[in-house]
Amino acid sequence: MNNILAVVLAGGKGSRLEPLTLDRSKPAVPFGGAFRIIDFTLSNCINSGLRRILVVTQYKAASLERHIMRGWQILSPELGEFITVRPPEQRVDENWYQGTADALYQNIYTIEQILPRHVLVLSGDHIYQMNYARFIADHIQSEADCSIACLPVPIDDGRRFGVMQIDDDRRVIGFAEKPDCPMPLPADPNRCLASMGIYMFRTEFLFEQLCRDANQPASNRDFGKDIIPSIIDQHLVRAWMFVNPVTGEPVYWKDVGTLESYYETNMDLISVDPKLNLYDPEWPFRSFQPPLPPPKFVFNDASPGQARVGHAVDSMVCPGSIISGGTVERSILGPSVRVNSYAEVRDSILYEGVSVGRYARVRRAIIDKNVRVPEGMRIGYDPDEDRQHGLTVSESGLVAVPRNAHFDQNHNVMKPHFSYLDVRNRIHWLPALRETAGEWTVTRKPKHCWCAQRGATAGIRRSIILQTRRTRLPMRPIESAQQETRILKCAFPVECVLRS
């Protein structure tokens, strides 16, 4: 494995996972209480014998980089082993990574310094257990230019993946990225063959294709959309089926791209016989483990009518958590969670530092870090009520509470003062939130932008002050000179103070 470099693509925005991805990239989202999504790919690498790993980041990478620094510095640089984070350097041009292929193209210089014979391209936002050594051995033995890991999926799910057709020798003869009508398997019309986003290349061949693609103006700079379809006719591209070697059945693999799929995949872990076994000593999943005491369950007063018993059933409870007279059922509790007396938590996921007040009731909810659920509040019992409180509710009724959310006395997510906008914590509000500060009107725009305008008269100069929340950088005035509106693009958490 010394001549193989693993490149983990970990720059996904995860827009469909909002509000969980407002402050972090998709691979950095907590999973299973004690893990992050990227931990599963990195654990597969370590367990497969891969010791040279590049993690390519892009959007909101601070949380992910901090996690890798704290939990994954386990290799020996003296032996040529490493897990290195590579943010965009704009070494090639002034653009960020424009696609999965461009992420590697802009890091060709780094890969050349390592001099691997083969490059294994992985995605950092899937949940699965896989021994890459079998995939690598098949690729090397076949002398293929490129190998693609794949698995059968239901035909309706194929619209979300790259779908391929193969011949009897497993050579790829057709490939379509997220097709409207996926081509079914010849032997099973209800399933199609989906790419897992795992590719193995000969290094020289990979460089040739990346450079060729970079010179195509119309290219999307993407493996699935451009690189793979362009090489299947002239080069040897083979598929490797990710199935159980004994039964031939597909192995557990989940793309947690939506709130529903993320929630269901977490809930799979607490089943009696989970398909993904976190307790397998032969395939340990690693992560950063803070120095916390064991979970504690206190109070055992089973008095009729007002039972005060701290207990959890069919659940996973992480270190540092205290169930103080509350009830937890079919839930996952992260580190340092507290469930107070007479509170109920059912079918939910609570991140680190969440506190559930007395008599509060939580059901089918995902609550992000450091949220204090007020005493007596209900979450997940009435979708209309949850929306009125300012929470995110999916089509299936799943409720998501953003990180550091604070509630007022009526259990509504607190809005900012008219002259103070905390973009970091309040961006999850209604899509077109409007507040007035003097003569200024502030409008919530898509993504991470705010638009400020003064009345209807163009050309009136007023300054908007931006100041970072966690650093002492000098404030920077931004003049609104040419137009009546100015879009404020927030590259990092900021506080916006309007001065009229």
PENORSUL-V650953 format. One record per residue. N is the residue number from 1. RES is the residue in three letters. SS is DSSP state (hx for helix, st for strand, lp for the rest). D_LAST is the distance of its C-alpha to the last C-alpha in whole Angstrom. Layout:
BEGIN
((N | RES | SS | D_LAST) (N | RES | SS | D_LAST))
END
This chain:
BEGIN
((1 | MET | lp | 62) (2 | ASN | lp | 62) (3 | ASN | lp | 61) (4 | ILE | st | 59) (5 | LEU | st | 55) (6 | ALA | st | 53) (7 | VAL | st | 49) (8 | VAL | st | 47) (9 | LEU | st | 44) (10 | ALA | lp | 41) (11 | GLY | lp | 38) (12 | GLY | lp | 38) (13 | LYS | lp | 35) (14 | GLY | lp | 36) (15 | SER | hx | 34) (16 | ARG | hx | 36) (17 | LEU | hx | 36) (18 | GLU | lp | 32) (19 | PRO | lp | 31) (20 | LEU | lp | 34) (21 | THR | lp | 33) (22 | LEU | lp | 29) (23 | ASP | lp | 29) (24 | ARG | lp | 33) (25 | SER | lp | 35) (26 | LYS | hx | 38) (27 | PRO | hx | 41) (28 | ALA | hx | 39) (29 | VAL | lp | 39) (30 | PRO | st | 41) (31 | PHE | st | 44) (32 | GLY | lp | 47) (33 | GLY | lp | 46) (34 | ALA | lp | 47) (35 | PHE | st | 46) (36 | ARG | st | 43) (37 | ILE | lp | 44) (38 | ILE | hx | 45) (39 | ASP | hx | 47) (40 | PHE | hx | 50) (41 | THR | hx | 50) (42 | LEU | hx | 50) (43 | SER | hx | 53) (44 | ASN | hx | 55) (45 | CYS | hx | 55) (46 | ILE | hx | 56) (47 | ASN | hx | 59) (48 | SER | lp | 60) (49 | GLY | lp | 61) (50 | LEU | lp | 58) (51 | ARG | lp | 56) (52 | ARG | st | 54) (53 | ILE | st | 51) (54 | LEU | st | 48) (55 | VAL | st | 45) (56 | VAL | st | 42) (57 | THR | lp | 39) (58 | GLN | lp | 36) (59 | TYR | lp | 33) (60 | LYS | lp | 31) (61 | ALA | lp | 34) (62 | ALA | hx | 33) (63 | SER | hx | 35) (64 | LEU | hx | 38) (65 | GLU | hx | 39) (66 | ARG | hx | 38) (67 | HIS | hx | 41) (68 | ILE | hx | 43) (69 | MET | hx | 43) (70 | ARG | hx | 44) (71 | GLY | hx | 46) (72 | TRP | lp | 48) (73 | GLN | lp | 49) (74 | ILE | lp | 53) (75 | LEU | lp | 55) (76 | SER | lp | 56) (77 | PRO | hx | 55) (78 | GLU | hx | 58) (79 | LEU | hx | 60) (80 | GLY | lp | 58) (81 | GLU | lp | 56) (82 | PHE | st | 52) (83 | ILE | st | 49) (84 | THR | st | 46) (85 | VAL | st | 43) (86 | ARG | st | 42) (87 | PRO | lp | 38) (88 | PRO | lp | 37) (89 | GLU | lp | 38) (90 | GLN | lp | 38) (91 | ARG | lp | 41) (92 | VAL | lp | 42) (93 | ASP | lp | 39) (94 | GLU | lp | 35) (95 | ASN | lp | 35) (96 | TRP | lp | 35) (97 | TYR | lp | 38) (98 | GLN | lp | 39) (99 | GLY | lp | 41) (100 | THR | hx | 44) (101 | ALA | hx | 46) (102 | ASP | hx | 44) (103 | ALA | hx | 43) (104 | LEU | hx | 46) (105 | TYR | hx | 47) (106 | GLN | lp | 44) (107 | ASN | lp | 46) (108 | ILE | hx | 49) (109 | TYR | hx | 49) (110 | THR | hx | 49) (111 | ILE | hx | 51) (112 | GLU | hx | 54) (113 | GLN | hx | 54) (114 | ILE | hx | 55) (115 | LEU | lp | 58) (116 | PRO | lp | 58) (117 | ARG | lp | 61) (118 | HIS | st | 59) (119 | VAL | st | 55) (120 | LEU | st | 55) (121 | VAL | st | 51) (122 | LEU | st | 50) (123 | SER | st | 47) (124 | GLY | lp | 45) (125 | ASP | lp | 44) (126 | HIS | st | 47) (127 | ILE | st | 50) (128 | TYR | st | 53) (129 | GLN | lp | 56) (130 | MET | lp | 58) (131 | ASN | lp | 60) (132 | TYR | hx | 59) (133 | ALA | hx | 63) (134 | ARG | hx | 64) (135 | PHE | hx | 62) (136 | ILE | hx | 62) (137 | ALA | hx | 66) (138 | ASP | hx | 66) (139 | HIS | hx | 64) (140 | ILE | hx | 66) (141 | GLN | hx | 70) (142 | SER | hx | 69) (143 | GLU | lp | 68) (144 | ALA | lp | 65) (145 | ASP | lp | 62) (146 | CYS | st | 60) (147 | SER | st | 60) (148 | ILE | st | 58) (149 | ALA | st | 58) (150 | CYS | st | 58) (151 | LEU | st | 59) (152 | PRO | st | 60) (153 | VAL | st | 57) (154 | PRO | st | 57) (155 | ILE | lp | 57) (156 | ASP | lp | 53) (157 | ASP | hx | 52) (158 | GLY | hx | 53) (159 | ARG | hx | 50) (160 | ARG | hx | 48) (161 | PHE | lp | 50) (162 | GLY | st | 52) (163 | VAL | st | 55) (164 | MET | st | 58) (165 | GLN | st | 62) (166 | ILE | st | 65) (167 | ASP | lp | 68) (168 | ASP | lp | 71) (169 | ASP | lp | 71) (170 | ARG | lp | 67) (171 | ARG | st | 66) (172 | VAL | st | 63) (173 | ILE | st | 63) (174 | GLY | st | 60) (175 | PHE | st | 57) (176 | ALA | st | 54) (177 | GLU | st | 50) (178 | LYS | lp | 49) (179 | PRO | lp | 51) (180 | ASP | lp | 51) (181 | CYS | lp | 55) (182 | PRO | lp | 56) (183 | MET | lp | 59) (184 | PRO | st | 61) (185 | LEU | st | 64) (186 | PRO | lp | 68) (187 | ALA | lp | 69) (188 | ASP | st | 66) (189 | PRO | st | 64) (190 | ASN | st | 62) (191 | ARG | st | 60) (192 | CYS | st | 59) (193 | LEU | st | 59) (194 | ALA | st | 55) (195 | SER | st | 54) (196 | MET | st | 53) (197 | GLY | st | 51) (198 | ILE | st | 53) (199 | TYR | st | 55) (200 | MET | st | 57) (201 | PHE | st | 58) (202 | ARG | st | 60) (203 | THR | hx | 58) (204 | GLU | hx | 59) (205 | PHE | hx | 59) (206 | LEU | hx | 55) (207 | PHE | hx | 54) (208 | GLU | hx | 56) (209 | GLN | hx | 54) (210 | LEU | hx | 51) (211 | CYS | hx | 51) (212 | ARG | hx | 53) (213 | ASP | hx | 50) (214 | ALA | hx | 47) (215 | ASN | lp | 49) (216 | GLN | lp | 48) (217 | PRO | lp | 45) (218 | ALA | lp | 45) (219 | SER | lp | 46) (220 | ASN | lp | 44) (221 | ARG | lp | 44) (222 | ASP | lp | 46) (223 | PHE | hx | 49) (224 | GLY | hx | 50) (225 | LYS | hx | 49) (226 | ASP | hx | 50) (227 | ILE | hx | 52) (228 | ILE | hx | 54) (229 | PRO | hx | 55) (230 | SER | hx | 56) (231 | ILE | hx | 58) (232 | ILE | lp | 61) (233 | ASP | lp | 63) (234 | GLN | lp | 64) (235 | HIS | lp | 63) (236 | LEU | lp | 65) (237 | VAL | st | 62) (238 | ARG | st | 63) (239 | ALA | st | 62) (240 | TRP | st | 62) (241 | MET | st | 63) (242 | PHE | lp | 61) (243 | VAL | st | 63) (244 | ASN | lp | 65) (245 | PRO | lp | 68) (246 | VAL | lp | 71) (247 | THR | lp | 70) (248 | GLY | lp | 68) (249 | GLU | lp | 65) (250 | PRO | st | 62) (251 | VAL | lp | 60) (252 | TYR | lp | 57) (253 | TRP | st | 54) (254 | LYS | st | 50) (255 | ASP | st | 47) (256 | VAL | lp | 44) (257 | GLY | lp | 42) (258 | THR | lp | 41) (259 | LEU | hx | 40) (260 | GLU | hx | 43) (261 | SER | hx | 45) (262 | TYR | hx | 44) (263 | TYR | hx | 45) (264 | GLU | hx | 48) (265 | THR | hx | 49) (266 | ASN | hx | 48) (267 | MET | hx | 50) (268 | ASP | hx | 53) (269 | LEU | lp | 53) (270 | ILE | lp | 54) (271 | SER | lp | 57) (272 | VAL | lp | 60) (273 | ASP | lp | 61) (274 | PRO | lp | 58) (275 | LYS | lp | 59) (276 | LEU | lp | 56) (277 | ASN | lp | 58) (278 | LEU | lp | 56) (279 | TYR | lp | 59) (280 | ASP | lp | 61) (281 | PRO | lp | 62) (282 | GLU | lp | 63) (283 | TRP | lp | 60) (284 | PRO | lp | 57) (285 | PHE | lp | 54) (286 | ARG | lp | 52) (287 | SER | lp | 48) (288 | PHE | lp | 46) (289 | GLN | lp | 48) (290 | PRO | lp | 46) (291 | PRO | lp | 48) (292 | LEU | lp | 48) (293 | PRO | lp | 51) (294 | PRO | lp | 53) (295 | PRO | lp | 51) (296 | LYS | st | 52) (297 | PHE | st | 54) (298 | VAL | st | 54) (299 | PHE | lp | 55) (300 | ASN | st | 58) (301 | ASP | st | 59) (302 | ALA | lp | 60) (303 | SER | lp | 60) (304 | PRO | lp | 61) (305 | GLY | lp | 58) (306 | GLN | lp | 55) (307 | ALA | lp | 56) (308 | ARG | st | 54) (309 | VAL | st | 55) (310 | GLY | lp | 53) (311 | HIS | st | 54) (312 | ALA | st | 53) (313 | VAL | st | 56) (314 | ASP | lp | 56) (315 | SER | lp | 52) (316 | MET | st | 51) (317 | VAL | st | 50) (318 | CYS | lp | 49) (319 | PRO | lp | 49) (320 | GLY | lp | 47) (321 | SER | lp | 47) (322 | ILE | st | 48) (323 | ILE | st | 49) (324 | SER | st | 49) (325 | GLY | lp | 51) (326 | GLY | lp | 49) (327 | THR | st | 51) (328 | VAL | st | 50) (329 | GLU | st | 52) (330 | ARG | lp | 52) (331 | SER | lp | 48) (332 | ILE | st | 47) (333 | LEU | st | 46) (334 | GLY | lp | 44) (335 | PRO | lp | 44) (336 | SER | lp | 43) (337 | VAL | lp | 43) (338 | ARG | st | 43) (339 | VAL | st | 45) (340 | ASN | lp | 45) (341 | SER | lp | 48) (342 | TYR | lp | 49) (343 | ALA | lp | 46) (344 | GLU | st | 47) (345 | VAL | st | 46) (346 | ARG | st | 48) (347 | ASP | lp | 48) (348 | SER | lp | 44) (349 | ILE | st | 43) (350 | LEU | st | 41) (351 | TYR | lp | 40) (352 | GLU | lp | 40) (353 | GLY | lp | 38) (354 | VAL | lp | 38) (355 | SER | st | 39) (356 | VAL | st | 40) (357 | GLY | lp | 40) (358 | ARG | lp | 43) (359 | TYR | lp | 45) (360 | ALA | lp | 42) (361 | ARG | st | 43) (362 | VAL | st | 42) (363 | ARG | st | 44) (364 | ARG | lp | 44) (365 | ALA | st | 40) (366 | ILE | st | 39) (367 | ILE | st | 37) (368 | ASP | lp | 35) (369 | LYS | lp | 35) (370 | ASN | lp | 34) (371 | VAL | lp | 33) (372 | ARG | st | 34) (373 | VAL | st | 36) (374 | PRO | lp | 36) (375 | GLU | lp | 39) (376 | GLY | lp | 41) (377 | MET | lp | 38) (378 | ARG | st | 40) (379 | ILE | st | 39) (380 | GLY | lp | 41) (381 | TYR | lp | 43) (382 | ASP | lp | 41) (383 | PRO | hx | 39) (384 | ASP | hx | 37) (385 | GLU | hx | 36) (386 | ASP | hx | 35) (387 | ARG | hx | 32) (388 | GLN | hx | 31) (389 | HIS | lp | 30) (390 | GLY | lp | 28) (391 | LEU | lp | 31) (392 | THR | st | 33) (393 | VAL | st | 36) (394 | SER | lp | 38) (395 | GLU | lp | 41) (396 | SER | lp | 43) (397 | GLY | lp | 42) (398 | LEU | lp | 41) (399 | VAL | st | 38) (400 | ALA | st | 35) (401 | VAL | st | 33) (402 | PRO | lp | 31) (403 | ARG | lp | 31) (404 | ASN | lp | 29) (405 | ALA | lp | 28) (406 | HIS | lp | 28) (407 | PHE | st | 29) (408 | ASP | lp | 28) (409 | GLN | lp | 31) (410 | ASN | lp | 31) (411 | HIS | lp | 32) (412 | ASN | lp | 29) (413 | VAL | st | 27) (414 | MET | lp | 24) (415 | LYS | lp | 20) (416 | PRO | lp | 17) (417 | HIS | lp | 15) (418 | PHE | lp | 12) (419 | SER | lp | 10) (420 | TYR | st | 13) (421 | LEU | st | 15) (422 | ASP | st | 18) (423 | VAL | hx | 19) (424 | ARG | hx | 23) (425 | ASN | hx | 24) (426 | ARG | hx | 22) (427 | ILE | lp | 23) (428 | HIS | lp | 26) (429 | TRP | lp | 24) (430 | LEU | lp | 25) (431 | PRO | lp | 25) (432 | ALA | lp | 22) (433 | LEU | lp | 20) (434 | ARG | st | 17) (435 | GLU | st | 14) (436 | THR | st | 11) (437 | ALA | st | 8) (438 | GLY | lp | 7) (439 | GLU | lp | 7) (440 | TRP | st | 7) (441 | THR | st | 11) (442 | VAL | st | 12) (443 | THR | st | 16) (444 | ARG | st | 19) (445 | LYS | lp | 21) (446 | PRO | lp | 24) (447 | LYS | lp | 25) (448 | HIS | lp | 23) (449 | CYS | st | 20) (450 | TRP | st | 16) (451 | CYS | st | 15) (452 | ALA | st | 11) (453 | GLN | st | 11) (454 | ARG | st | 9) (455 | GLY | lp | 12) (456 | ALA | lp | 15) (457 | THR | lp | 14) (458 | ALA | lp | 15) (459 | GLY | lp | 14) (460 | ILE | lp | 11) (461 | ARG | lp | 10) (462 | ARG | lp | 6) (463 | SER | st | 8) (464 | ILE | st | 9) (465 | ILE | st | 11) (466 | LEU | st | 14) (467 | GLN | st | 17) (468 | THR | st | 20) (469 | ARG | lp | 21) (470 | ARG | lp | 25) (471 | THR | lp | 25) (472 | ARG | lp | 23) (473 | LEU | lp | 22) (474 | PRO | lp | 20) (475 | MET | lp | 16) (476 | ARG | st | 16) (477 | PRO | st | 13) (478 | ILE | st | 13) (479 | GLU | st | 12) (480 | SER | lp | 12) (481 | ALA | lp | 14) (482 | GLN | lp | 17) (483 | GLN | lp | 16) (484 | GLU | lp | 14) (485 | THR | st | 14) (486 | ARG | st | 15) (487 | ILE | st | 17) (488 | LEU | st | 17) (489 | LYS | st | 20) (490 | CYS | lp | 21) (491 | ALA | lp | 24) (492 | PHE | lp | 24) (493 | PRO | lp | 23) (494 | VAL | st | 19) (495 | GLU | st | 16) (496 | CYS | st | 13) (497 | VAL | st | 10) (498 | LEU | st | 6) (499 | ARG | lp | 4) (500 | SER | lp | 0))
END
